[in-house]
Amino acid sequence: MENKLQTLAHTIVDYSLDVQENEKVLIKYRGFEPNPLVKELIKELNKKHAVVVTKVLNEPEVVTLLEEGNSKESVELSAKQFEFEVENFDSFINIIYNMNDYEGKNQNKELNILFGEKTKKAAHIRTNERKWVLLNYPSNIDAFKAKMEYKEFYDYALDVMTVDYAKMAEDIKPLKELMEKTDKVRVTGKDTDITFSIKGIPAIPCVGNMNIPDGEIFTAPVKDSVNGKITYNTPSPYEGKLFHHVSLEFKDGKIIKATCDEDDNELNEIFDRDEGARYVGEFSFGLNPKIKEPIGDILFDEKIIGSIHFTPGKAYNEAPNGNESMIHWDMVLIQREEWGGGAIYFDDVLIRKNGKFVLKELEHLNYE
């Protein structure tokens, strides 16, 4: 495991962030459990003669207590702190350590919205003009969700995070070329039949440069082109709440109906936060060959091989469709046969069936 941690740290510093001498790097993490990885990261960054600062985040229970006493003044201070970090660091490594999916579910929504408004400009700069990596250090709650013993999940997580991203970058090129030639996309499956255009919008490979684990290629639908219905078959976590079987109906790009197994009103409150929340900002293929089942953690689930995610909210600068929003909610649909199957058509040509690419030039992406 120590060798895998060294490999992961080297990948993040040398490959993902490509840290240069004297660059300022901020490592954020929670608790003491991620320390083995943090130590390896610092060793790699010291070799680069980078300027390294660590920030240990509060435990979830402490965060909850702080949030119970939150006010507009405390939100404004937090926003200024966030802006300071963006202004003063070149690279960010954010290590999540999940202890409880439901911690924070009673956050003050109005103050969350206020923080999003106050940090909108800085968040845009951090996402699009700074270098960053986001990863989950394996925890017991993650192992529980994955239905594994902790050691088994720890081994699995490090295997998933240290796939050969350089090879994946080469493998993905034919799909990128095809996506950038495509106009009309149709996605079908159980309770799903949706069409949209991706004409003129770049396709962006994600091969270990920002998220760890990685393995996807994304674009965005033309904003007003989405019509039909999509039903997601994996859990969709958001701000401490978990939604199951989210189903979205679209007309001319806009979500006109949203339902789930839980409270439809809570679901729709999220989509009513701003105008862009009811439009889609991302369409992506999951391609990581070692991730096959959802665990309720979007960093893993959006990379599931044989899946797509279709994301209400803000579009990324690399694949812009003009949609702006304070939310970006990745929701995952697995189309492998054991998950109900499904098909994807590009300009009326079948390119993937039941989660497997059927075109000869794309078959290698099935990783069989």
C-alpha positions in Angstrom: 0.0 0.0 0.0 2.9 2.4 0.7 4.1 1.9 -2.8 0.6 2.7 -4.1 0.4 5.9 -2.0 3.8 6.9 -3.4 2.5 6.3 -6.9 -0.6 8.3 -6.2 1.3 11.2 -4.7 3.8 11.2 -7.6 0.9 11.1 -10.1 -0.9 14.1 -8.5 2.3 16.3 -8.2 4.0 15.4 -11.5 1.2 14.4 -13.8 -2.1 16.0 -12.6 -0.8 19.4 -11.3 2.6 19.4 -13.1 4.0 21.5 -10.1 6.8 23.8 -10.9 9.5 25.3 -8.6 8.2 28.0 -6.2 4.6 27.3 -7.0 2.3 27.8 -4.0 0.3 24.6 -3.2 -2.5 24.4 -0.7 -3.4 20.9 0.7 -6.8 20.7 2.4 -7.9 17.6 4.3 -10.0 16.5 7.2 -8.9 14.6 10.3 -5.7 12.5 10.7 -6.6 9.5 8.6 -5.3 11.0 5.3 -1.9 11.8 6.9 -0.1 8.9 5.1 -1.1 10.4 1.7 -0.4 14.0 2.9 3.1 13.0 3.9 3.8 11.4 0.5 2.4 14.5 -1.2 4.7 16.8 0.8 7.7 14.7 0.0 6.9 14.9 -3.7 6.3 18.7 -3.5 9.5 19.2 -1.5 11.4 17.6 -4.4 9.9 20.3 -6.7 10.9 23.1 -4.2 7.2 24.1 -4.1 5.8 26.3 -1.3 3.4 24.0 0.6 0.7 25.0 3.1 -1.7 22.5 4.7 -5.1 23.3 6.1 -6.9 20.7 8.3 -10.6 21.0 8.0 -13.0 20.7 11.0 -14.6 17.5 11.9 -18.3 17.2 10.7 -19.8 17.6 14.2 -17.8 20.8 14.7 -18.9 22.1 11.3 -22.5 21.4 12.2 -22.2 23.4 15.4 -20.5 26.3 13.5 -23.3 26.2 10.9 -26.0 26.4 13.6 -24.5 29.7 14.7 -23.9 30.9 11.1 -24.9 34.5 10.1 -24.5 36.7 7.1 -21.4 38.1 8.8 -19.7 34.7 9.2 -20.6 33.8 5.6 -19.0 37.0 4.4 -15.8 36.2 6.4 -15.7 32.7 5.0 -16.1 34.1 1.5 -13.2 36.5 2.0 -11.1 33.6 3.3 -12.0 31.6 0.1 -11.1 34.6 -2.1 -7.7 34.9 -0.3 -6.8 31.3 -1.0 -7.7 31.7 -4.7 -5.7 34.9 -5.0 -2.6 33.4 -3.3 -2.2 29.8 -4.4 -1.4 28.3 -7.8 -2.5 24.7 -7.0 -5.1 23.1 -4.8 -5.2 19.5 -3.5 -8.5 18.8 -1.7 -8.6 15.5 0.1 -12.1 14.5 1.2 -12.5 12.1 4.1 -16.1 11.1 4.3 -17.5 10.3 7.8 -21.3 10.8 7.3 -23.2 11.5 4.2 -26.0 13.1 6.1 -23.9 15.6 8.1 -24.9 19.0 7.1 -28.4 18.1 5.8 -29.9 20.7 8.1 -27.7 23.6 6.8 -29.3 26.9 6.4 -30.1 26.9 2.6 -30.3 30.7 2.4 -26.8 31.1 3.8 -25.5 28.4 1.4 -27.0 30.4 -1.5 -25.4 33.6 -0.1 -22.0 31.9 0.1 -22.4 30.8 -3.5 -23.2 34.3 -4.6 -20.4 35.8 -2.6 -17.8 33.4 -4.0 -19.1 33.0 -7.6 -16.3 35.0 -9.2 -13.5 33.4 -7.0 -15.0 29.9 -7.6 -14.9 30.5 -11.3 -11.2 31.5 -11.2 -10.3 28.6 -9.0 -12.1 26.1 -11.3 -10.9 27.5 -14.6 -7.7 29.4 -14.0 -6.0 27.5 -11.2 -4.7 23.9 -11.1 -6.5 21.6 -8.7 -7.1 18.0 -7.8 -10.0 16.6 -5.8 -9.9 13.0 -4.3 -11.5 10.9 -1.6 -9.2 9.2 0.9 -10.9 5.9 1.7 -13.0 5.8 4.9 -15.1 3.3 6.8 -18.3 4.8 5.6 -17.1 4.5 2.0 -16.3 0.9 2.6 -19.8 0.3 4.1 -21.5 1.9 1.1 -19.3 -0.2 -1.2 -20.3 -3.3 0.8 -16.6 -4.1 1.5 -14.4 -4.6 4.5 -12.3 -1.6 5.1 -9.0 -3.1 4.0 -10.6 -4.5 0.9 -12.1 -1.1 0.0 -8.8 0.6 0.8 -7.0 -1.6 -1.7 -9.7 -1.2 -4.3 -9.7 2.6 -3.9 -6.0 2.9 -4.4 -6.1 0.6 -7.5 -8.9 2.7 -9.0 -7.0 6.0 -8.3 -3.7 4.7 -9.8 -4.9 3.4 -13.2 -2.7 4.3 -16.2 -4.0 7.7 -17.0 -1.4 8.3 -19.8 -2.7 5.2 -21.6 -6.2 6.3 -21.1 -5.4 9.7 -22.6 -4.4 7.9 -25.8 -7.3 5.5 -25.7 -9.9 8.3 -25.5 -8.8 10.2 -28.6 -11.1 8.4 -31.2 -14.1 9.1 -29.0 -13.2 12.7 -28.6 -12.9 13.0 -32.4 -16.3 11.4 -32.9 -18.0 13.5 -30.3 -16.7 16.7 -31.9 -18.1 15.6 -35.3 -21.6 14.8 -33.8 -24.7 16.9 -33.8 -27.6 14.9 -32.5 -27.4 12.6 -29.5 -30.2 10.2 -28.4 -30.0 8.3 -25.1 -32.6 5.5 -24.5 -33.2 3.0 -21.6 -35.6 2.2 -18.8 -37.9 5.2 -18.4 -35.4 7.2 -20.5 -35.6 8.6 -24.0 -33.9 11.9 -24.5 -32.4 13.8 -27.4 -30.1 16.8 -27.6 -27.4 18.4 -29.7 -23.7 18.7 -28.9 -22.8 20.4 -32.2 -19.9 22.8 -31.9 -19.0 22.2 -28.3 -15.6 20.7 -27.4 -15.2 17.2 -25.9 -12.9 17.2 -23.0 -11.0 14.1 -21.8 -10.6 13.7 -18.0 -7.6 11.5 -17.5 -6.2 12.2 -14.0 -5.7 15.9 -14.4 -8.2 17.1 -11.8 -10.4 14.4 -10.2 -8.9 11.3 -8.7 -10.1 8.7 -9.5 -10.7 9.8 -13.1 -11.8 8.4 -16.4 -14.4 10.2 -18.4 -14.9 12.5 -21.4 -17.4 15.3 -21.2 -19.1 17.9 -23.4 -22.3 19.9 -23.0 -25.6 19.9 -24.8 -26.6 23.0 -26.7 -28.6 24.8 -24.0 -32.1 24.8 -25.4 -31.8 21.5 -27.4 -32.7 18.9 -24.6 -36.0 17.2 -25.0 -37.5 14.1 -23.4 -37.0 12.2 -20.2 -34.1 10.7 -18.3 -34.3 8.5 -15.2 -31.1 7.9 -13.2 -30.5 4.5 -11.6 -27.9 5.4 -9.0 -28.2 7.5 -5.8 -27.8 11.2 -6.3 -26.3 12.9 -3.2 -26.6 16.7 -2.7 -25.8 18.8 0.4 -26.2 15.9 2.9 -29.4 14.5 1.2 -29.7 11.4 -0.9 -32.2 11.2 -3.7 -33.0 7.9 -5.5 -34.5 7.3 -9.0 -34.4 11.0 -9.9 -36.4 11.5 -13.1 -36.2 14.7 -15.2 -38.4 15.8 -18.0 -37.1 18.4 -20.5 -38.7 20.7 -23.0 -36.4 23.0 -25.1 -33.6 22.5 -22.7 -35.4 23.2 -19.4 -36.4 20.8 -16.7 -40.2 21.0 -16.6 -40.8 18.2 -14.2 -38.5 16.6 -11.5 -39.5 13.6 -9.3 -37.7 11.1 -7.1 -38.4 8.4 -4.5 -38.1 11.0 -1.7 -39.5 14.5 -1.3 -40.2 16.0 -4.8 -40.4 19.5 -3.2 -36.9 19.3 -1.8 -35.7 18.1 -5.1 -37.3 21.0 -6.9 -36.1 23.5 -4.4 -32.6 22.7 -5.6 -33.6 23.3 -9.2 -35.3 26.6 -8.3 -32.1 28.2 -6.9 -31.4 30.1 -10.0 -32.5 30.0 -13.7 -29.5 27.9 -14.8 -30.2 25.1 -12.4 -33.0 23.8 -14.6 -30.7 23.6 -17.7 -27.9 21.1 -18.3 -24.3 21.9 -18.2 -22.6 18.6 -18.9 -23.0 15.3 -20.8 -20.3 12.7 -20.1 -19.2 9.1 -20.6 -17.8 7.2 -17.6 -14.8 5.2 -18.7 -12.8 3.9 -15.7 -12.4 0.2 -16.2 -12.0 -0.6 -12.5 -15.1 1.2 -11.3 -18.2 -0.8 -12.0 -20.7 -0.3 -9.1 -22.0 2.9 -7.4 -21.2 3.7 -3.8 -23.0 7.0 -3.5 -19.8 9.0 -3.9 -19.9 11.0 -7.1 -16.1 11.1 -7.5 -16.3 7.4 -8.1 -19.8 6.9 -9.5 -19.5 9.4 -12.4 -16.5 7.4 -13.7 -18.3 4.0 -13.7 -17.6 2.2 -17.0 -20.7 1.8 -19.1 -22.3 4.9 -17.6 -23.2 8.5 -18.5 -23.8 11.5 -16.4 -26.1 14.2 -17.4 -25.7 17.2 -15.2 -28.1 20.0 -14.4 -26.4 23.3 -13.7 -23.3 25.2 -14.6 -21.3 24.3 -17.8 -17.5 24.2 -17.6 -15.5 26.8 -19.4 -13.7 24.1 -21.5 -17.1 23.0 -22.9 -19.3 26.0 -22.7 -23.0 26.2 -23.6 -23.8 29.5 -22.0 -25.4 28.1 -18.9 -24.6 29.7 -15.6 -25.7 28.4 -12.2 -24.5 28.1 -8.6 -25.2 24.3 -8.9 -23.5 21.6 -10.9 -25.2 18.3 -9.9 -23.7 15.2 -11.5 -26.3 12.5 -11.8 -25.4 9.0 -13.1 -27.2 6.5 -15.3 -25.5 3.1 -15.7 -26.4 1.4 -19.0 -24.7 -2.0 -18.6 -27.1 -4.9 -19.2 -27.2 -5.9 -15.5 -28.4 -2.4 -14.7 -31.3 -2.4 -17.2 -29.3 -1.7 -20.4 -29.8 1.2 -22.8 -28.4 2.7 -26.0 -26.7 5.8 -27.3 -27.0 7.1 -30.8 -24.8 9.7 -32.5 -26.6 11.2 -35.5 -28.9 8.2 -35.6 -26.0 5.7 -35.6 -25.8 3.3 -32.6 -22.4 3.8 -30.9 -23.0 2.1 -27.5 -25.4 -0.6 -26.5 -25.9 -1.9 -22.9 -22.8 0.1 -21.8 -20.4 -1.3 -24.5 -19.2 0.6 -27.5 -20.1 -1.1 -30.7 -18.1 0.9 -33.3 -14.8 -0.9 -34.1 -12.7 2.3 -33.5 -14.1 2.5 -30.0 -14.2 -1.1 -28.9 -10.9 -0.8 -27.0 -12.7 1.6 -24.5 -14.7 -1.4 -23.3 -11.5 -2.6 -21.6 -12.4 -6.3 -21.9 
